[in-house]
Amino acid sequence: MASGSATRTGSVLLLLLGNPTDAECWNNFVDRYAPKIYGWCRQRGLQEPDAEDVTQEVLTQLVQKLRTFAYDPDKGTFRGWLKTLTHHAWCDYVEKRRRTGGAEANAEVLACLEKLEAPEDLLTALAEVFDLELLTEAQARVQLQVSPRDWKIFQGLAIENRAGADLAGELGMTVTAVLMAKSRVQKKLRQEIRRLEGGSEES
């Protein structure tokens, strides 16, 4: 279960960036990302013990690399940063299995892992989790910046897929005014996501 701090801020990755030695943050990170890594391994044919080994080792490598990896937003997005760490962690795991291999069963697993080296779909799966966290964090921040009415409009149109005319009638507004309110919130969301990723902001 996520901690109170992770719940308040939305993204455990953003918390880890600020404090990579925080044990509670790492527990939350493992809870959120381990199932993605494990599920990917199982889908690619690894047996349960091997999938568990891969998951544990990749997460361990991520812990180690995060403590020495300098994230520079001028050189790319946080999503790209996560991709780089995961790629290196995966390669380290394959190399470790190669060095410590020998048994026939271990060789079979290694052959499977080597065919999947630098797995773009695993990186994509982990990045999707981060994107969801990023959106959750951005929404929480933007909700504090806009009026309750505008946030209700955004939720109604963008999240609940309600018709603009229905929502306008309920709030005593014109459809144009409702659509403009939605647009204002969406613009703030895009700006907040850029800010969280470390990219340039929209003027």
FENLIN-V224193 format. One record per run of one state. SS is the DSSP state (H for helix, E for strand, L for the rest). FROM is the first residue (numbers start at 0). TO is the last residue. If there is no record, write none. Layout:
SS:FROM:TO, SS:FROM:TO
This chain:
L:0:2, H:3:8, L:9:10, H:11:17, L:18:21, H:22:42, L:43:46, H:47:65, L:66:71, H:72:74, L:75:76, H:77:99, L:100:102, H:103:114, L:115:118, H:119:142, L:143:146, H:147:158, L:159:162, H:163:170, L:171:173, H:174:196, L:197:202
